[in-house]
Amino acid sequence: MKPNFPSKENRICNLLADFIVIKIGKEFDSRIQVTDCVNFYVINGKTNSSVVLDMNEITQEFNEKFKEFLDNVKILRTIDIIEYSIELNPPTKLTHTFFNTENNIYNNKYNEKNEMLGFICASEFPYGHSFSMGRNIFYNLKHIAYNVTKIGYIKWVELDLNLEKDDDDMINVICSHSEKLNNTIKSAILDVFDLKNLIQYDFSENIIFEETLNFKEDQGLVKNTNPDFIIL
């Protein structure tokens, strides 16, 4: 069961994807992916912004801003295929597995090898996605998952959210225990969290960058648990 801690190459792609989203503007619907192809980086995606970025300027600023993190890596050659002025439909569904760890999207294991045919790696969701393009839903599920795993004996939980469904069917829960416990957790989530009115997170760009730079930790606002969430 993925996900192990990301490799340095992964983190560079994730950070650059988020950097580009910030440069486009957090208020826009954007979905950006950065792929490390060894000798160059491919930057693709879509946004409803009409302002075309100068990727040479972006990468120069990125290299300077994060030179300590990048160490001996520099983004010098890119292929920019971002599509602008594209209307995107914000997602209403998301399924994700979370772990009982300091940053619950990781299982506290390291990737031993991170090579793929034709390229090293690519940025992965939620990095490179604006809040409207699933990132805010993701943060809400992270927050709910911390409440579930605070019980202690639950090592991982999969949350499946579908905002298009009726209230009682909006979320499904799977953990490594019984179906009865899954239903109990689901009932507790529906009792405590208003899934029709999700928390609207709006982290600053520095906090967004810290998600990659200090990936083993997590933001307190997401990690804070609700005292009303109790499973007997």
C-alpha positions, -999 to 999 in steps of 0.1 A, spaced: 0 0 0 16 32 -12 25 59 -3 60 58 10 79 90 17 85 108 -16 120 108 -31 139 140 -35 130 140 -72 93 136 -64 95 165 -40 111 188 -65 83 181 -90 57 186 -63 72 219 -52 76 232 -87 40 223 -95 27 242 -64 50 271 -72 34 274 -107 -1 272 -92 8 300 -68 22 321 -98 -11 315 -117 -30 326 -86 -48 305 -59 -81 320 -70 -80 302 -104 -90 267 -112 -57 250 -120 -43 215 -124 -6 214 -131 18 184 -134 55 185 -135 74 155 -149 112 150 -145 125 135 -177 161 134 -165 175 160 -190 144 183 -189 111 189 -172 77 187 -189 51 211 -174 16 204 -185 -19 210 -172 -49 234 -175 -61 266 -159 -89 290 -164 -65 319 -161 -58 337 -193 -24 351 -183 4 331 -199 34 325 -176 70 331 -187 84 297 -177 120 308 -180 113 336 -154 94 311 -132 121 285 -131 148 311 -125 129 324 -95 122 289 -83 159 280 -85 169 310 -65 141 308 -39 147 271 -32 184 267 -39 191 254 -4 165 226 -9 175 219 -45 211 216 -35 229 208 -68 197 205 -89 187 233 -112 157 235 -134 172 247 -167 153 231 -195 115 228 -196 88 220 -221 57 241 -212 24 227 -225 0 244 -201 -34 252 -216 -49 286 -206 -84 299 -205 -98 264 -201 -130 260 -181 -124 232 -155 -151 213 -135 -141 212 -99 -142 176 -87 -169 164 -63 -155 129 -56 -123 118 -39 -110 86 -24 -78 85 -4 -60 63 21 -46 79 53 -23 65 79 -18 68 117 14 89 113 27 124 118 17 133 82 -11 109 76 -7 107 38 26 88 43 32 54 59 66 65 73 86 42 49 111 54 23 110 46 -14 141 24 -22 141 32 -59 122 58 -78 129 51 -115 103 47 -141 105 38 -178 113 70 -197 113 94 -168 122 96 -132 90 108 -116 61 133 -117 43 155 -93 13 139 -77 -21 151 -63 -27 173 -44 5 191 -54 -1 213 -85 -38 215 -78 -56 246 -67 -79 245 -37 -110 243 -60 -96 214 -80 -98 188 -52 -72 202 -28 -97 216 -4 -117 183 -4 -84 165 3 -76 187 33 -110 180 47 -105 143 44 -71 146 60 -87 164 89 -114 137 93 -88 110 90 -68 124 119 -99 122 140 -104 86 131 -68 75 137 -66 93 171 -83 62 185 -49 46 183 -55 11 171 -66 21 136 -34 21 116 -50 32 83 -83 43 69 -96 48 34 -122 76 30 -144 78 -1 -163 111 -4 -189 118 -30 -206 152 -26 -232 143 -53 -248 117 -31 -274 120 -4 -263 128 31 -261 93 45 -243 80 15 -218 108 10 -189 90 26 -177 54 29 -151 41 53 -127 12 50 -102 3 77 -83 -29 86 -109 -40 111 -145 -52 109 -174 -39 88 -192 -31 120 -163 -7 129 -164 8 94 -201 16 98 -195 30 133 -168 53 121 -190 64 92 -219 72 116 -195 92 138 -182 112 108 -218 121 97 -227 131 132 -197 155 137 -187 168 103 -209 189 79 -199 173 46 -223 196 27 -204 226 40 -167 217 40 -141 237 58 -127 262 33 -89 261 38 -69 290 24 -33 284 34 -6 309 25 20 301 -1 46 295 25 25 269 43 18 252 9 56 251 2 62 237 37 41 207 28 69 196 5 99 211 23 89 195 57 69 167 43 71 145 75 51 170 94 16 184 89 -2 217 94 -19 222 128 -52 234 113 -57 202 95 -43 180 122 -64 195 151 -90 169 162 -126 175 172 -133 166 208 -169 157 198 -156 129 176 -158 98 197 -160 61 188 -171 37 215 
